[in-house]
Amino acid sequence: MTRAVLLALLVVARPSTAQGTRELVVNPGGALPTVGMALAQARDGDRIVVRQGVYREPTIVVRHRVTISGDSGAVLDGEGTHAIMVVEANDVTIRGLTFRNTGMSQVEDRAALLVRAARGCRVERNTVRDGFFGIYLQRVTQCVVADNDLLGNAGRQTLGGNGIHVWQSDSVTVTGNVVRGHRDGIYFEFVTMGHVRDNTSASNQRYGLHFMFSDDCVYASNVFRENESGVAVMYTRRVRMEGNRFERNWGAAAYGLLLKDITDSEIRGNSFAENTVGLYLEGANRNLVTGNTFASNGWGLRILANSEANQVTDNTFTGNSFDVGTNSRQNFSTFSGNYWDRYRGYDLDRDGFGDVPHAPVRLFALVVEQTPPALILLRSPVVDLLDFAERVMPMLTPQTLLDARPRMRFPDRTQRGLTGSAESRVTRHESRRP
């Protein structure tokens, strides 16, 4: 064996500081020119370093407990024809790589990175461009997806996959990611004990966040902005959504947050601003809606008659075309202690709460519920006359939907919505947006 070959082997597979592990170096001009070749030599515990370059190779399958780290400019290219990487081992870390160009598929859930039937994996600080599905977790446990940047190329919902897709998994953490241009930014289905924190999901073709049949999950301090249909939470129990921002989700079927068949959950301290509908409740029962801000929405809150035993308390409603909308004259939830900028009552005992109840459903809101084209009259003086007549002699608006203790003063901003560190985390996301 020549001296040159010996030196090359020492560079490619040199021992690391940890006993029994090695560092394998992938370099376009080196002894290991592809990631696949490095994995063929890898053992559990090895570290694979991918140097700068564009790597075009068949789908890479990871079957050993390794760490794969990419230098700046390390790009794995799917050439528009195939999935790029599949992880099938426990405790794998994928870090610092750029995945691009999987191409679209109507017959498979093709992903830039798929983690399948694994435990304890980490996917962090990667970049995904033009992936059909971006990062796909399937039947995993205790995995973390952190600080990745994903930009899809979904021109239509039918032509794109989801950015971060988690299916039938447990104890998954999705944190610090920026997801844009996919069908759904973040998608959970049949997931338990999931945590979604500090992400920005914007300009996606359907939902910024979409999850179904996923119990005992927490969604906190995320920004969901300008998604085609907003955010949807369906068929789920014991969910906590706290300190999120739902902004500028406009469209005929767009919601800041849609809750459908949700029970025993908390919607606390969120900000709903400039959405067609801020918060929509359908078949939602025994939920707590508290400390939220509803500002400059079409409808601040829409609650259907099949939603029962919800507590709507200590929220702020300002500048909405309609603060509350409903499809019935009956109400089976409780409204109390909210601030309404349209309240015209008085506080003789000076306890900070109005002495007469507030009816937040406008008569014109009921008209629009029955005849949507009537919305064109929203700025007409006739609408003001209808509202005035209903306040003087209420007959049609739901008399069971009243706030018995409306707040007299606008609450302190620091007591609701995003506070403290949550506000700073959102600011950090804003700075990452291109």
Rosetta blueprint (number, residue, H / E / L):
1 M L
2 T L
3 R H
4 A H
5 V H
6 L H
7 L H
8 A H
9 L H
10 L H
11 V H
12 V H
13 A E
14 R E
15 P E
16 S L
17 T L
18 A L
19 Q L
20 G L
21 T L
22 R E
23 E E
24 L E
25 V E
26 V E
27 N L
28 P L
29 G L
30 G L
31 A L
32 L L
33 P L
34 T L
35 V H
36 G H
37 M H
38 A H
39 L H
40 A H
41 Q H
42 A L
43 R L
44 D L
45 G L
46 D L
47 R E
48 I E
49 V E
50 V E
51 R L
52 Q L
53 G E
54 V E
55 Y E
56 R L
57 E L
58 P L
59 T L
60 I E
61 V E
62 V E
63 R L
64 H L
65 R L
66 V L
67 T E
68 I E
69 S E
70 G E
71 D L
72 S L
73 G L
74 A E
75 V E
76 L E
77 D E
78 G L
79 E L
80 G L
81 T L
82 H L
83 A L
84 I L
85 M E
86 V E
87 V E
88 E L
89 A L
90 N L
91 D L
92 V L
93 T E
94 I E
95 R E
96 G L
97 L L
98 T E
99 F E
100 R E
101 N L
102 T L
103 G L
104 M L
105 S L
106 Q L
107 V L
108 E L
109 D L
110 R L
111 A E
112 A E
113 L E
114 L E
115 V E
116 R E
117 A L
118 A L
119 R E
120 G L
121 C L
122 R E
123 V E
124 E E
125 R L
126 N L
127 T E
128 V E
129 R E
130 D L
131 G L
132 F L
133 F E
134 G E
135 I E
136 Y E
137 L E
138 Q E
139 R L
140 V L
141 T E
142 Q L
143 C L
144 V E
145 V E
146 A E
147 D L
148 N L
149 D E
150 L E
151 L E
152 G L
153 N L
154 A L
155 G L
156 R L
157 Q H
158 T H
159 L H
160 G L
161 G L
162 N L
163 G L
164 I E
165 H E
166 V E
167 W E
168 Q E
169 S E
170 D E
171 S L
172 V L
173 T E
174 V E
175 T E
176 G L
177 N L
178 V E
179 V E
180 R E
181 G L
182 H L
183 R L
184 D L
185 G L
186 I E
187 Y E
188 F E
189 E E
190 F E
191 V E
192 T E
193 M L
194 G L
195 H E
196 V E
197 R E
198 D L
199 N L
200 T E
201 S E
202 A E
203 S L
204 N L
205 Q L
206 R L
207 Y E
208 G E
209 L E
210 H E
211 F E
212 M E
213 F L
214 S L
215 D L
216 D L
217 C L
218 V E
219 Y E
220 A E
221 S L
222 N L
223 V E
224 F E
225 R E
226 E L
227 N L
228 E L
229 S L
230 G E
231 V E
232 A E
233 V E
234 M E
235 Y E
236 T E
237 R E
238 R L
239 V L
240 R E
241 M E
242 E E
243 G L
244 N L
245 R E
246 F E
247 E E
248 R L
249 N L
250 W L
251 G L
252 A L
253 A L
254 A L
255 Y E
256 G E
257 L E
258 L E
259 L E
260 K E
261 D E
262 I E
263 T E
264 D L
265 S L
266 E E
267 I E
268 R E
269 G L
270 N L
271 S E
272 F E
273 A E
274 E L
275 N L
276 T L
277 V E
278 G E
279 L E
280 Y E
281 L E
282 E E
283 G L
284 A L
285 N E
286 R L
287 N L
288 L E
289 V E
290 T E
291 G L
292 N L
293 T E
294 F E
295 A E
296 S L
297 N L
298 G L
299 W E
300 G E
301 L E
302 R E
303 I E
304 L L
305 A L
306 N L
307 S L
308 E E
309 A E
310 N E
311 Q E
312 V E
313 T E
314 D L
315 N L
316 T E
317 F E
318 T E
319 G L
320 N L
321 S L
322 F E
323 D E
324 V E
325 G E
326 T L
327 N L
328 S L
329 R L
330 Q L
331 N L
332 F E
333 S E
334 T E
335 F E
336 S E
337 G L
338 N L
339 Y E
340 W E
341 D L
342 R L
343 Y L
344 R L
345 G L
346 Y L
347 D L
348 L L
349 D L
350 R L
351 D L
352 G L
353 F E
354 G L
355 D L
356 V L
357 P L
358 H E
359 A L
360 P L
361 V L
362 R L
363 L H
364 F H
365 A H
366 L H
367 V H
368 V H
369 E H
370 Q H
371 T L
372 P H
373 P H
374 A H
375 L H
376 I H
377 L H
378 L L
379 R L
380 S L
381 P H
382 V H
383 V H
384 D H
385 L H
386 L H
387 D H
388 F H
389 A H
390 E H
391 R H
392 V H
393 M L
394 P L
395 M L
396 L L
397 T L
398 P L
399 Q L
400 T L
401 L L
402 L L
403 D E
404 A L
405 R L
406 P L
407 R E
408 M L
409 R L
410 F L
411 P L
412 D L
413 R H
414 T H
415 Q H
416 R L
417 G L
418 L L
419 T L
420 G H
421 S H
422 A H
423 E H
424 S H
425 R H
426 V H
427 T H
428 R H
429 H H
430 E H
431 S H
432 R H
433 R L
434 P L
